[in-house]
Amino acid sequence: MKAIVFTQYGPPDGLKQKEVPKPTPKDDELLVRVHASSINSWDWEFLNGKPFINRLMFGLLRPRPEKQILGADIAGTVESVGTHVTRYQKGDEVFGDLWDSWGGFAEYACAKEASMEPKPANSTFEEAAAVPQAGVLALQGILKGAQGRPGQKVLINGAGGGVGTFAVQLAKLSGAEITGVDASHKLQVVRSVGADHVIDYKQEDFTTTGERYDLIIDCQNFRSMFDNRRALRPGGTFAMVGGSIPRVYQLWFLSLIAYLTREDRKLCLVAEGANKGLADLKELIEGGKLVPVIDSIYQLSEVPDALRYFGEGRHKGKIVIAMAS
């Protein structure tokens, strides 16, 4: 089968399309013929070997042989099933996040039965492949707020990206008043998915405006936790989806201080794991309440170009990889 393979950390130039053996599913796995995949921040970080924790998980000096195919999100058709699989059979259309095994940038991939859900009936494979990782992170970020009441003030930093465009739509379903923050060229799409207010992050720092929010979902998190906490209302929640390792440590430290001092503003890391709530997202998509935002679709052979484009940060919503039919 064809796959995009990388054997060293660094820029996308090192990615090569190669013929590799088709994987064999274990007893609790499906073999999926991949019709589409999509790019997430984790693909970019894994490719570059940054932060260093990725090297500890996937290979210190170079990616281990079993981790040399990027791509976590997939949508495709079940080709065969392991002996212990009961939910699916050959021909079923599925989608999900391969976060523990990777391998989505290939014509076939193995997936644990528990990591897949039936593909939304009204979605193309390309649309379905845009959902799993970004959609689940957005949903878990929304659930951190827990209030879910109409009129809740929600700010989403990085609202024009993959996670952000899902988070805006999910927050809108609860009747929230939404402020979306991103680069100027992404603000139109942020408005189009439901934001009531938009902020160009290069022109204005949302932590210094004097506005306070019930929930902040931060997909970028380049500001200090002290600044982010200042932008919360009493009882508000800050949910960190993306950001640097030092910011994670700062969040944990301030969360401990808040616990000891009984501070009612919460600082949370979104890290529940893959596919938590994917079935709920499927229902929302089939009900016409949630729509993946796709910036562009690249072919498998064009993955290096797609990752270069992703690294430039110009994309709006998701970048999808389609397999040749």
C-alpha positions in Angstrom: 0.0 0.0 0.0 1.0 3.6 -0.4 1.9 5.6 2.7 3.7 8.9 3.6 6.7 7.9 5.7 9.2 9.9 7.8 12.4 8.5 9.3 13.8 11.7 10.8 12.5 14.7 12.8 12.4 18.0 10.9 10.6 19.9 8.2 8.1 18.3 5.8 10.8 17.9 3.1 11.8 14.7 4.7 8.4 13.0 4.1 8.4 10.4 1.3 5.6 8.4 -0.3 6.6 4.8 -0.2 5.1 1.3 -0.8 4.9 -0.4 2.6 3.2 -3.7 3.8 -0.5 -3.5 4.5 -1.0 -3.8 8.3 -2.7 -6.8 9.9 -5.4 -6.2 12.5 -5.1 -7.6 16.0 -8.0 -9.5 17.6 -9.6 -6.2 18.9 -8.9 -4.2 15.8 -10.3 -3.3 12.4 -8.4 -2.9 9.2 -9.8 0.2 7.6 -9.4 1.2 4.0 -8.7 4.9 4.6 -10.6 7.3 2.3 -9.6 10.5 4.1 -7.5 11.8 7.0 -6.8 15.3 8.3 -3.9 17.3 9.9 -3.8 18.2 13.5 -1.3 20.2 15.6 0.0 16.9 17.0 1.1 15.8 13.5 3.2 19.0 13.1 4.7 18.6 16.5 5.5 14.9 16.1 7.1 15.6 12.7 9.4 18.2 14.2 10.1 16.3 17.4 8.9 19.2 19.5 8.1 19.4 22.4 10.8 17.0 23.6 8.1 14.8 25.3 7.1 13.6 21.8 10.6 12.1 21.3 10.3 10.3 24.6 7.1 8.7 23.4 7.9 8.0 19.7 11.7 7.8 19.5 14.6 9.8 21.0 16.8 10.4 17.9 14.3 9.3 15.2 10.8 8.0 15.1 10.5 4.3 15.8 9.7 2.1 12.8 6.1 1.5 14.0 5.6 5.3 14.4 6.8 6.5 11.0 3.4 7.2 9.4 1.7 10.3 10.7 -2.0 10.9 10.7 -4.4 10.3 13.6 -7.8 11.2 12.2 -9.3 8.8 9.6 -12.6 8.1 7.9 -12.9 5.0 5.7 -14.4 1.6 5.1 -13.9 -1.6 7.2 -11.8 -4.0 5.1 -11.6 -6.8 7.7 -12.0 -7.3 11.5 -10.2 -9.1 14.3 -11.7 -12.2 15.9 -12.9 -10.2 19.0 -14.6 -7.4 17.1 -18.4 -7.4 17.4 -19.6 -3.9 16.5 -18.4 -3.8 12.9 -18.1 -5.9 9.8 -16.6 -5.6 6.4 -18.0 -2.7 4.4 -19.1 -0.5 7.4 -18.2 3.2 7.1 -16.3 4.4 10.2 -14.4 7.4 11.5 -12.2 8.1 14.6 -8.9 9.1 16.1 -5.9 6.8 16.0 -4.0 8.8 18.6 -2.4 5.7 20.2 -1.2 4.0 17.0 -1.2 6.7 14.2 -0.9 5.6 10.6 -3.7 7.7 8.9 -1.6 9.0 6.0 -1.8 5.7 4.3 -4.2 3.7 2.2 -4.9 1.3 5.1 -4.7 1.6 8.8 -5.5 -0.6 11.8 -7.8 0.8 14.5 -9.0 -0.5 17.8 -12.7 -1.2 17.7 -13.4 1.2 20.6 -11.7 4.1 18.8 -14.1 4.0 15.8 -17.7 5.2 15.4 -20.0 4.8 12.5 -19.4 7.6 10.0 -22.2 10.3 10.0 -24.7 9.3 7.3 -24.8 12.8 5.9 -21.0 13.4 5.7 -18.5 12.7 3.0 -15.4 10.8 4.1 -13.5 14.1 3.8 -15.9 15.9 6.1 -15.9 13.0 8.6 -12.1 12.9 8.7 -12.0 16.5 9.8 -14.0 15.8 13.0 -12.4 13.3 15.5 -9.5 15.0 17.2 -10.4 18.7 16.8 -14.1 18.1 17.4 -13.5 16.0 20.6 -11.1 18.6 22.0 -13.6 21.3 21.4 -16.4 19.3 23.0 -14.3 18.5 26.1 -13.3 22.2 26.4 -17.0 23.2 26.3 -17.8 20.6 29.0 -15.1 22.0 31.3 -17.3 25.1 31.7 -20.3 22.9 32.7 -22.6 25.9 33.1 -24.2 25.6 29.7 -26.8 28.4 30.3 -28.1 30.9 27.8 -26.2 34.2 27.9 -23.0 32.6 29.2 -20.0 34.6 28.0 -17.5 32.4 26.2 -14.2 33.4 24.6 -12.4 31.1 22.2 -8.8 31.9 21.5 -7.7 30.4 18.2 -11.3 30.4 17.0 -10.5 30.1 13.3 -8.6 26.8 13.5 -9.8 23.2 13.6 -10.6 23.0 17.3 -11.8 26.7 17.4 -14.4 26.4 14.6 -15.9 23.4 16.3 -15.8 25.1 19.7 -17.7 28.2 18.4 -20.5 26.1 17.0 -20.8 23.9 20.1 -20.9 27.0 22.4 -23.5 28.6 20.2 -25.8 25.5 20.7 -26.1 26.4 24.4 -27.1 30.0 23.7 -23.8 31.5 24.7 -22.5 34.9 23.7 -19.3 34.1 21.9 -16.1 36.1 21.3 -13.7 34.6 18.9 -10.0 35.6 18.8 -7.6 34.9 15.9 -5.6 36.5 13.1 -7.4 39.0 10.9 -7.6 36.8 7.9 -9.6 34.2 9.9 -12.2 36.5 11.5 -14.7 36.2 8.7 -14.9 32.4 9.1 -15.1 32.8 12.9 -18.2 35.0 12.4 -19.6 32.6 9.9 -19.7 29.7 12.4 -21.5 31.8 15.1 -19.2 34.2 16.9 -21.0 37.3 18.1 -17.8 39.3 18.5 -14.3 38.9 17.0 -10.9 40.2 18.1 -7.7 40.4 16.0 -5.1 39.1 18.4 -2.4 41.3 16.8 -4.5 44.4 17.5 -5.9 43.7 20.9 -5.1 41.5 23.9 -8.3 40.0 25.3 -6.9 39.8 28.8 -6.5 43.6 29.0 -9.9 44.8 27.7 -11.7 44.6 31.0 -14.2 42.1 29.7 -14.7 39.0 31.8 -15.8 35.5 30.6 -17.6 32.5 32.1 -15.5 30.2 29.9 -12.3 30.7 28.0 -11.2 27.9 25.6 -7.6 28.6 24.6 -6.3 26.7 21.6 -3.0 28.7 21.4 -2.2 29.8 25.0 0.8 32.1 24.5 -0.2 34.3 27.4 0.6 33.8 31.1 -1.9 32.0 33.3 -2.1 35.1 35.5 -3.3 37.1 32.5 -5.8 34.4 31.5 -7.2 34.1 35.0 -7.7 37.9 35.1 -10.1 37.6 32.2 -12.4 35.1 34.0 -15.5 36.1 35.9 -15.9 34.7 39.5 -16.6 31.0 39.1 -15.3 31.0 35.5 -13.3 28.3 33.8 -10.2 28.5 31.7 -9.8 25.4 29.5 -6.4 24.9 27.9 -6.4 22.9 24.6 -3.1 23.9 23.1 0.1 25.6 24.3 3.6 25.2 25.4 4.8 22.8 28.1 5.9 25.7 30.4 2.4 27.0 30.2 1.0 23.6 31.2 3.3 23.6 34.3 2.2 27.1 35.1 -1.5 26.0 34.9 -0.9 23.1 37.2 0.9 25.3 39.7 -1.8 27.9 39.8 -4.5 25.2 40.0 -2.8 23.9 43.1 -2.7 27.3 44.6 -6.3 27.9 43.7 -7.2 24.6 45.4 -5.4 25.5 48.6 -6.8 29.1 48.7 -10.3 28.0 47.6 -10.2 30.2 44.5 -13.4 29.7 42.5 -11.9 30.4 39.1 -10.8 27.1 37.6 -7.8 26.5 35.3 -8.1 23.2 33.4 -6.2 21.2 30.9 -8.2 19.4 28.2 -6.7 15.9 28.2 -9.5 13.4 28.5 -8.2 11.3 25.7 -9.3 10.5 22.2 -12.8 9.9 20.9 -14.5 10.9 24.2 -17.8 12.2 22.9 -17.3 11.3 19.3 -20.7 9.6 19.2 -22.3 12.8 20.4 -20.6 14.8 17.7 -21.9 12.3 15.1 -25.5 12.9 16.3 -25.0 16.7 16.1 -23.6 16.4 12.6 -26.5 14.1 11.4 -28.9 16.6 13.0 -27.5 19.5 11.0 -26.3 21.3 14.1 -22.5 20.9 13.5 -20.6 21.3 10.3 -16.8 20.8 9.8 -15.0 23.7 8.4 -12.6 22.5 5.7 -9.9 24.9 4.4 -8.5 22.7 1.7 -8.2 19.1 0.5 -4.8 17.6 -0.5 -4.1 14.2 -2.1 -1.9 11.7 -0.2 1.1 12.4 -2.4 0.7 16.1 -1.4 1.0 15.6 2.4 4.4 17.5 2.5 2.7 20.5 0.9 -0.3 20.2 3.2 2.0 20.2 6.3 4.0 23.1 5.0 0.7 25.1 4.6 -0.4 24.0 8.1 2.9 25.2 9.5 2.4 28.6 8.0 -0.8 29.0 10.1 -2.8 30.5 7.3 -5.5 27.7 7.2 -9.0 28.3 8.4 -10.6 25.2 10.0 -9.2 21.8 8.9 -6.8 20.6 6.2 -7.9 17.2 4.9 -5.9 14.5 3.1 -7.9 12.5 0.5 -6.8 9.1 -0.9 -6.9 8.6 -4.6 -9.9 6.5 -5.6 
